[in-house]
Amino acid sequence: MAAWRPLKRREFIRKLRALGFDGPWSGTRHQFMILGQHRQTIPSNAEFSVPQVRMLLRQAEAILERPVALDEWDTL
C-alpha cells in the first residue's frame, strides 16, 4: 500500500507537468505553474514535507476539478 512521503521540489514539478500544468515561471516571490487560467504557486524550499505536499496537491485538485488518488500520484 502506498504512503505519503516527502518530495523534492523537482519531483513535485515533474508530477504537476504530468498532470498538465505548464511552467514553472518566475513570479514576484515564488515560481508558479499554470493550467488554463489558474496558477499553482510553487514554494522555493528544496524539499516539501508530507503536510506541504498534501496541501499543494489539494490546491492542484481544485484547479483540475478532480481528485488525484495517492496511487495515481505515486505513478506520475
C-alpha positions in Angstrom: 0.0 0.0 0.0 1.3 3.5 -0.9 2.0 6.1 1.7 2.6 9.8 1.6 6.2 10.8 1.6 8.3 14.0 1.4 9.1 15.1 -2.2 12.0 17.1 -3.7 10.9 20.3 -5.4 12.0 19.0 -8.9 9.9 15.8 -8.4 6.8 17.8 -7.4 7.2 20.0 -10.5 7.6 16.9 -12.7 4.4 15.4 -11.4 2.5 18.6 -11.9 3.7 18.7 -15.5 2.4 15.1 -15.9 -1.0 16.4 -14.7 -1.0 19.0 -17.4 0.5 22.1 -15.8 2.9 24.3 -17.7 6.0 26.1 -16.2 7.4 26.9 -13.8 7.7 30.6 -14.4 9.1 33.2 -12.1 6.8 35.3 -10.1 7.5 38.1 -7.6 8.2 35.9 -4.6 7.7 32.3 -5.8 7.6 30.4 -9.0 4.3 29.2 -10.3 2.8 26.8 -12.8 -0.2 27.4 -15.0 -3.2 25.2 -16.1 -5.6 27.2 -18.2 -6.3 30.5 -16.4 -5.3 29.1 -13.0 -1.9 29.4 -11.2 -0.3 27.0 -8.7 2.3 28.6 -6.6 5.5 26.5 -6.1 7.3 27.2 -2.8 11.1 27.8 -3.0 12.2 25.2 -0.4 14.3 22.3 -1.8 12.1 19.6 -0.2 8.4 19.6 0.7 7.2 17.9 3.8 4.2 15.5 3.8 1.7 18.1 5.0 3.0 20.6 2.5 2.7 18.1 -0.4 -0.8 17.3 0.6 -1.8 21.0 0.9 -0.3 21.7 -2.6 -1.9 18.7 -4.1 -5.3 19.8 -2.7 -4.9 23.1 -4.4 -3.9 21.4 -7.7 -7.0 19.1 -7.3 -9.2 22.3 -7.1 -7.6 23.6 -10.3 -8.0 20.2 -12.0 -11.6 19.9 -10.7 -11.0 16.3 -9.9 -9.3 14.3 -7.1 -5.9 12.8 -7.6 -5.6 9.4 -5.8 -2.5 8.6 -3.9 -1.8 5.6 -6.2 -2.1 7.9 -9.3 0.2 10.5 -7.6 2.8 7.8 -6.9 2.8 6.6 -10.5 3.2 10.0 -12.1 
